[in-house]
Each structure stands twice: as C-alpha cells, then as structure tokens.
Amino acid sequence: MKVLLINGSPHEKGCTYTALTEVAKTLEENQIETEIFHIGKTPIRGCMGCGHCRKSQSHYCVFDDDTVNTASEKLRAADGLVVGSPVHYASAGGSVAAFLDRLFYAGAASFVYKPACAVVSCRRGGASATFDQLNKYFAINQMPIVTSQYWNSVHGNTPEEVAQDLEGLQTMRALGRNMAWLLKSIDAGRQAGLTLPQQEVKTPTNFIR
C-alpha cells in the first residue's frame, strides 16, 4: 500500500514539508510506502472549465506544462492521499488551490474511496480556515477523511520553529498512524470479500430552469 503526500508549498523543503515528513515517517513505520510530491515553483494555471479532461480517454488536463497530470497519474496508483499547504491570507496557497481544482476536476473518478487528509502549516493564524477549505475537495469526492488527535496543523515560520511545535508534530504522527490503520482496515475488508458501495447515476439538478 502507498500514500501520496503532496507538498503544496513553493518551498520544497520548508515548513509544510517538515510536517509531511513527520506523517510519512510514521506511515513508513507502519509498513505503508510513501512518496512526497512537490508541486513545483513554476506557475500553475487555474481550471478553465473547458471539459477536455471529461472528453479524453486519459481524463488528463489539457494543460500539460506543469505537475498536475503527473500527480494525477501517481494518485491513481496510490491508495491514500495527504495534501499539505501553507496558509496564505487564511486560505490555501494560490498555487495549490489551482493545482487541486484541476487535479480533482480531471481525475476525480479515480480517487473515490481513497482515504485522504489535509495538513496545514502556518506562522500563527488561518490554519482552521485552510484546513476546512482543503477537506472540501475530499468530501465532495467520497474520499474517507482521516482525522488526528487535533486539527492537522503545525505552527512556525521556519522548519526549525516547526520542529519546536511538539503538539503539532505529535498530531502529524497520530495522523500517520490513523491513515495506516484505515488503509489496512480497508484492505482487510477487501480480502474478506467486502465490496464498495453501489453508485447511483448522478442526477445534476440546477435551481434555475
């Protein structure tokens, strides 16, 4: 089993990475393979709603000049997802928001029922609002949301300061253990013959007719 951890910070080895590393280390200790994937520093386009991803056989985004399609391919092969983001003005960073908009719009069907969770890094405030924002991607896509002993955030302005947030790092370790437990429970159910819930055909209903 494998978990993909997406580092949505422009800083590849910064505070968000420090939090994700603590989660990844705990997952590895519980026999779950991990990969930390950095979204990169190049500009990430927002979704245009062109619908190309829905029409193509691959269901990849029409924009292929950034890391979104690469992450989509990796997530399709993974069993779980962790999304990490810094806090920018009490919300997720613009790059990771654009990244997730396109990732989920294009590849959502392949992510259903994969456990997921958000990890947030902030200097002082805005963590809860960002945490709520990121969880909405998982909730709308029927992905079981993994929780911890507290909301999944760390505090600090540098990796060294994050390392001093003992409760935050403990929260990351609890998150890793809970993710590993849920993945193993799902796998045990699968081996016992438990099937996924039956899906109804979606019935979109617009309120303006």
Buried (B, 14 or more C-beta within 10 A) or exposed (E): BBBBBBBBBBBEEBBBBBBBBBBBEBBBEBEBEBEBBBBBEEEBBEBEEEEBBEEEEEBBBBBEEBBBBBBBBBBBEBBBBBBBBBBBEEBBBBBBBBBBBBBBBBBBEBBEEBBBBBBBBBBEEBBBBBBBBBBEBBEEBBBBEBBBEEBBBBBBEEBEBBBEBEEBBBBBBBBBBBBBBBBBEBEEEEEEEEEEEEEEEEEEEEEEE
